[in-house]
Amino acid sequence: MSNSMRDILDTLGNSLDLSAEQAAFAFRELFEGDLSQAQAGALLMGLRAKGETPLELAAAARAGLERAHLVTNLPTDRPILDIVGTGGDLSNSFNCSTAVSLYLAALGHRVVKHGNRAVSSSSGSADALEGLGIRLDTGPDEVAAELARQGFVFLFAPHYHPSFAHIAPVRRELGVRTLFNLMGPLLNPARPSHQLLGVGQARALGLMAETLALTAPGLTAFVIHGTVGFGDGGDDKAGGFDELTPFGQNMGFVLDRGAVTPLDLDARAYGFPSHDPDEVRVADKPAALKAIQDVLTGKANAAMQDMTALNLGAALHLATGKPLAECMREARQAVADGAARRFVHVAGE
């Protein structure tokens, strides 16, 4: 097959998958800014129309990482974790993954979180952390020292991925979902060893898990989606979350040294009662900041506390290898105690 953009777009127009060479070429051209707006839009919409494959998404992630400001000086003696979601679940829930990240750091684990400001939610991870007084401007050469100091570092995506400036205009003009809505969790410049990755749409779970297996074969990860209700799950129209939830069935995949296996997790099996999803929703950024402050100090409502503990338990299992039930008990106690309150103190509380 030819690697010319004309032939690549013709391949997509015929609803055929790109070869590894075609995908690599197309995304190199895209990230270098060498495609016209028409070509870039046709590439993204052609992939969406036929359905992106793990190979194509992996090619996009590799092209993005090749042009990123990578963090290369981190110690490897202990796990480095990332707790992250794709967003796009339209749940307007509190910043659960951010809260879990700070709890992990408070419990002595090392977290390098990669994220951005809100796009479709009330408050993105950058918005919440900025409200807590945590730095958004940590540079690649500062990450190791900052991680040693407080166990948590945030990598603000626009500072680490300047090549995305080439893609932003066409994404704005298209105004619809493309594979870039899934790419954030694949692009952490610190290349974490362990990841709890939430996916907002159940149909994308397999795509994300298989893409991780291609781009980070040494990664240990849970790729998860939480539904609303304890039926057969998996219906995006019924609503769902890019976190584990105590509202319904949790599904996904375990990634271990490149092997991908199914995962089903019922919060009730670990002593969590069922809650109403409306109890974890926040209306705007001030409400989101108040919610995460309350969660970090053990003062939030039961639904937010339990949702945080459920995801924290899964993350502790990834980090330590201890039995999941033991990790869930540790997580519930930590959240009840407000063990991450020192991060609220940073904000001057």
C-alpha positions as CSV (number, residue, x, y, z in Angstrom):
1,M,0.0,0.0,0.0
2,S,1.2,3.5,-0.7
3,N,2.0,5.9,2.1
4,S,0.7,9.0,0.2
5,M,-2.0,10.9,1.9
6,R,-4.2,10.6,-1.2
7,D,-4.0,6.8,-1.0
8,I,-4.4,6.8,2.8
9,L,-7.6,8.9,2.5
10,D,-8.8,6.7,-0.3
11,T,-8.3,3.6,2.0
12,L,-10.4,5.2,4.7
13,G,-13.0,6.3,2.2
14,N,-13.4,2.7,1.3
15,S,-13.9,1.8,5.0
16,L,-10.6,-0.1,5.2
17,D,-8.2,-0.1,8.1
18,L,-4.8,1.5,7.7
19,S,-1.6,-0.5,7.7
20,A,0.9,0.1,10.4
21,E,3.1,2.0,7.9
22,Q,0.2,4.1,6.7
23,A,-1.0,5.0,10.2
24,A,2.5,6.0,11.3
25,F,3.0,8.2,8.2
26,A,-0.4,9.9,8.5
27,F,0.1,10.8,12.1
28,R,3.6,12.0,11.7
29,E,2.4,14.3,9.0
30,L,-0.5,15.5,11.2
31,F,1.7,16.2,14.2
32,E,4.3,18.0,12.1
33,G,1.6,20.3,10.8
34,D,2.2,19.1,7.2
35,L,-1.4,18.3,6.4
36,S,-3.9,20.9,5.1
37,Q,-7.0,21.5,7.2
38,A,-9.0,19.5,4.6
39,Q,-6.6,16.5,4.8
40,A,-6.5,16.6,8.6
41,G,-10.3,16.7,8.9
42,A,-10.7,13.9,6.3
43,L,-8.2,11.7,8.2
44,L,-9.9,12.2,11.5
45,M,-13.4,11.8,10.2
46,G,-12.4,8.8,8.0
47,L,-11.1,7.0,11.0
48,R,-14.2,7.8,13.0
49,A,-16.6,6.7,10.3
50,K,-15.0,3.3,9.9
51,G,-14.1,2.9,13.6
52,E,-10.5,3.3,14.9
53,T,-8.4,0.2,15.4
54,P,-5.9,-0.3,18.3
55,L,-3.1,-0.1,15.7
56,E,-4.3,3.2,14.4
57,L,-4.8,4.7,17.8
58,A,-1.4,3.4,18.9
59,A,0.2,5.1,15.9
60,A,-1.4,8.4,16.9
61,A,-0.1,8.0,20.5
62,R,3.4,7.1,19.4
63,A,3.5,10.1,17.0
64,G,2.3,12.4,19.9
65,L,4.9,11.0,22.3
66,E,7.7,11.4,19.8
67,R,7.1,15.1,19.8
68,A,6.4,15.5,23.6
69,H,8.6,16.9,26.3
70,L,9.2,13.5,28.0
71,V,10.2,13.1,31.7
72,T,13.2,10.8,31.7
73,N,14.9,11.1,35.0
74,L,12.5,9.4,37.4
75,P,13.6,6.6,39.8
76,T,12.5,3.1,38.9
77,D,12.7,1.4,42.3
78,R,9.0,1.8,43.1
79,P,5.8,2.1,41.0
80,I,4.9,5.4,39.4
81,L,1.1,5.6,39.0
82,D,-1.3,7.6,36.9
83,I,-5.0,7.8,37.7
84,V,-6.8,9.2,34.8
85,G,-10.0,9.1,32.7
86,T,-10.9,9.9,29.1
87,G,-13.7,12.2,30.2
88,G,-16.6,12.5,27.8
89,D,-19.0,10.6,30.1
90,L,-21.1,13.8,30.6
91,S,-21.7,12.8,34.2
92,N,-20.5,16.2,35.7
93,S,-19.2,14.2,38.7
94,F,-16.6,15.5,41.2
95,N,-12.9,15.1,40.4
96,C,-12.6,11.5,41.6
97,S,-9.4,10.6,39.8
98,T,-7.7,13.7,41.1
99,A,-8.8,12.9,44.7
100,V,-7.6,9.3,44.4
101,S,-4.2,10.6,43.1
102,L,-3.7,12.8,46.1
103,Y,-4.8,10.0,48.5
104,L,-2.3,7.7,47.0
105,A,0.5,10.3,47.4
106,A,-0.7,10.9,51.0
107,L,-0.4,7.1,51.6
108,G,3.3,7.1,50.5
109,H,2.9,6.1,46.8
110,R,4.2,8.1,43.8
111,V,1.8,9.6,41.4
112,V,2.6,11.6,38.2
113,K,-0.8,12.7,36.8
114,H,-1.2,14.1,33.3
115,G,-4.2,16.2,32.5
116,N,-5.8,19.3,31.3
117,R,-8.6,21.8,32.0
118,A,-12.3,20.9,31.6
119,V,-13.6,20.3,28.2
120,S,-17.0,18.6,28.7
121,S,-17.1,18.5,32.5
122,S,-17.7,21.0,35.3
123,S,-14.0,20.9,36.3
124,G,-11.0,19.3,34.9
125,S,-8.0,17.9,36.8
126,A,-6.0,21.1,36.2
127,D,-8.9,23.3,37.4
128,A,-9.2,21.3,40.6
129,L,-5.5,21.2,41.4
130,E,-5.2,24.9,40.6
131,G,-7.9,25.5,43.1
132,L,-6.0,23.5,45.7
133,G,-2.9,25.6,45.1
134,I,-0.9,22.8,43.4
135,R,1.5,23.7,40.7
136,L,0.5,23.4,37.0
137,D,3.9,24.6,35.7
138,T,6.3,21.9,36.8
139,G,8.8,21.4,34.0
140,P,10.3,18.0,32.9
141,D,13.6,18.7,34.8
142,E,11.7,19.5,38.0
143,V,9.5,16.4,38.2
144,A,11.8,14.1,40.0
145,A,12.5,16.6,42.8
146,E,8.9,17.5,43.2
147,L,7.9,13.9,43.3
148,A,10.4,13.2,46.0
149,R,9.1,16.2,48.0
150,Q,5.4,15.4,48.0
151,G,4.7,12.2,46.2
152,F,2.6,13.9,43.6
153,V,3.3,15.9,40.4
154,F,0.9,17.2,37.8
155,L,1.9,17.5,34.2
156,F,-0.2,20.1,32.4
157,A,-0.8,18.7,29.0
158,P,-0.4,21.9,26.9
159,H,3.1,22.4,28.4
160,Y,4.3,18.9,27.4
161,H,2.6,18.5,24.0
162,P,3.3,21.6,21.9
163,S,2.7,19.7,18.7
164,F,-1.0,19.4,19.6
165,A,-1.3,23.1,18.5
166,H,-1.3,21.8,14.9
167,I,-4.4,19.7,15.6
168,A,-6.4,22.1,17.8
169,P,-7.9,24.2,14.9
170,V,-9.2,21.3,12.9
171,R,-10.7,19.7,16.1
172,R,-12.5,23.0,16.9
173,E,-13.8,23.2,13.3
174,L,-15.0,19.6,13.3
175,G,-16.7,20.0,16.7
176,V,-17.3,16.3,17.0
177,R,-15.6,13.3,18.7
178,T,-12.5,12.0,17.1
179,L,-9.8,9.6,18.3
180,F,-8.2,12.6,20.1
181,N,-10.9,12.5,22.7
182,L,-9.4,9.2,23.8
183,M,-5.7,10.0,23.5
184,G,-5.0,12.0,26.7
185,P,-4.6,8.9,29.0
186,L,-2.2,7.4,26.4
187,L,0.2,10.4,26.4
188,N,1.6,10.8,30.0
189,P,5.1,12.1,29.4
190,A,6.4,10.3,32.5
191,R,5.4,6.9,31.1
192,P,4.0,5.5,34.4
193,S,4.5,1.9,35.3
194,H,0.9,1.5,36.7
195,Q,-2.3,3.1,35.6
196,L,-6.0,3.1,36.6
197,L,-7.6,4.3,33.3
198,G,-11.3,5.2,33.2
199,V,-13.1,5.1,29.9
200,G,-16.3,7.2,29.5
201,Q,-17.9,5.0,26.8
202,A,-18.1,1.3,27.4
203,R,-17.7,0.6,23.7
204,A,-14.2,2.0,23.8
205,L,-12.9,-0.2,26.6
206,G,-11.4,-2.9,24.3
207,L,-9.9,-0.3,22.0
208,M,-8.2,1.5,24.9
209,A,-6.9,-1.7,26.5
210,E,-5.5,-3.1,23.3
211,T,-3.9,0.2,22.4
212,L,-2.2,0.3,25.8
213,A,-0.9,-3.2,25.2
214,L,0.7,-1.9,22.0
215,T,2.1,1.3,23.3
216,A,3.1,0.4,26.9
217,P,3.7,-3.4,27.0
218,G,5.3,-3.3,30.4
219,L,2.4,-1.4,32.0
220,T,0.2,-2.8,34.7
221,A,-3.3,-1.3,34.5
222,F,-7.0,-1.5,35.0
223,V,-9.0,-0.1,32.1
224,I,-12.5,0.4,33.6
225,H,-16.0,1.8,33.0
226,G,-18.7,2.2,35.6
227,T,-22.3,1.9,34.7
228,V,-25.5,3.1,36.4
229,G,-27.6,0.1,37.4
230,F,-26.8,-3.6,38.1
231,G,-28.2,-5.0,34.9
232,D,-26.2,-6.3,32.0
233,G,-24.4,-2.9,31.6
234,G,-22.5,-1.6,28.7
235,D,-25.2,0.7,27.3
236,D,-23.7,4.2,26.8
237,K,-27.2,5.7,26.5
238,A,-28.0,4.5,30.1
239,G,-25.2,6.7,31.4
240,G,-21.8,5.7,32.7
241,F,-18.7,7.0,34.3
242,D,-15.0,6.9,33.5
243,E,-14.4,5.6,37.1
244,L,-15.4,2.7,39.2
245,T,-18.7,3.5,40.8
246,P,-21.0,2.3,43.6
247,F,-24.0,2.9,41.3
248,G,-23.9,-0.2,39.2
249,Q,-21.8,-2.8,37.4
250,N,-18.1,-2.0,36.8
251,M,-16.5,-3.6,33.8
252,G,-13.2,-3.4,31.9
253,F,-9.9,-5.1,31.4
254,V,-6.7,-6.0,33.3
255,L,-3.5,-5.3,31.5
256,D,-0.5,-7.2,32.8
257,R,2.8,-7.3,30.8
258,G,0.9,-7.0,27.5
259,A,-1.8,-9.6,28.3
260,V,-5.4,-8.3,28.3
261,T,-8.0,-10.1,30.3
262,P,-11.6,-9.1,31.2
263,L,-12.5,-7.5,34.5
264,D,-15.9,-7.3,36.4
265,L,-16.0,-5.6,39.7
266,D,-19.1,-5.3,41.9
267,A,-18.7,-2.7,44.6
268,R,-21.2,-4.5,46.8
269,A,-18.8,-7.5,47.1
270,Y,-16.4,-5.2,49.0
271,G,-19.0,-3.8,51.4
272,F,-19.9,-0.6,49.5
273,P,-23.6,0.2,49.5
274,S,-25.4,1.4,46.3
275,H,-25.8,5.2,45.9
276,D,-27.6,7.6,43.7
277,P,-25.3,9.0,41.0
278,D,-26.9,12.4,41.4
279,E,-25.0,12.6,44.8
280,V,-21.6,12.9,43.1
281,R,-22.5,15.5,40.5
282,V,-21.2,19.1,40.8
283,A,-22.7,22.2,39.1
284,D,-19.6,24.3,38.4
285,K,-16.0,24.9,39.3
286,P,-16.6,26.4,42.8
287,A,-18.8,23.4,43.6
288,A,-16.2,21.0,42.3
289,L,-13.5,22.6,44.4
290,K,-15.6,22.4,47.5
291,A,-16.3,18.8,46.8
292,I,-12.7,17.7,46.4
293,Q,-11.7,19.7,49.5
294,D,-14.4,17.8,51.4
295,V,-13.4,14.4,50.0
296,L,-9.7,15.0,50.9
297,T,-10.6,15.9,54.5
298,G,-13.2,13.1,55.0
299,K,-16.1,15.5,55.1
300,A,-17.9,14.7,51.8
301,N,-21.2,12.9,51.4
302,A,-21.2,9.1,51.6
303,A,-21.5,8.6,47.8
304,M,-18.4,10.7,47.1
305,Q,-16.5,9.1,49.9
306,D,-17.3,5.6,48.7
307,M,-16.6,6.3,45.1
308,T,-13.2,7.7,46.0
309,A,-12.5,4.7,48.3
310,L,-13.5,2.2,45.6
311,N,-11.1,3.7,43.0
312,L,-8.4,4.2,45.6
313,G,-8.7,0.5,46.6
314,A,-8.2,-0.5,43.0
315,A,-5.2,1.8,42.7
316,L,-3.6,0.4,45.9
317,H,-4.0,-3.1,44.5
318,L,-2.2,-2.1,41.3
319,A,0.6,-0.4,43.3
320,T,1.1,-3.1,45.9
321,G,-0.2,-6.3,44.6
322,K,-2.1,-6.9,47.8
323,P,-5.5,-8.7,47.7
324,L,-8.2,-6.4,46.4
325,A,-10.4,-6.8,49.5
326,E,-7.5,-5.8,51.8
327,C,-6.8,-2.7,49.6
328,M,-10.5,-1.7,49.6
329,R,-10.5,-1.9,53.5
330,E,-7.4,0.3,53.6
331,A,-8.9,2.7,51.2
332,R,-12.2,3.1,53.1
333,Q,-10.3,3.8,56.3
334,A,-8.0,6.4,54.6
335,V,-10.9,8.3,53.1
336,A,-12.9,8.2,56.3
337,D,-9.9,9.6,58.1
338,G,-9.3,12.3,55.5
339,A,-5.8,11.1,55.1
340,A,-5.1,13.5,52.2
341,R,-6.0,16.7,54.1
342,R,-2.4,18.0,53.8
343,F,-3.2,18.8,50.1
344,V,-6.0,21.0,51.2
345,H,-3.6,22.7,53.6
346,V,-1.5,23.6,50.6
347,A,-4.4,25.7,49.4
348,G,-4.4,27.8,52.6
349,E,-7.3,26.0,54.3
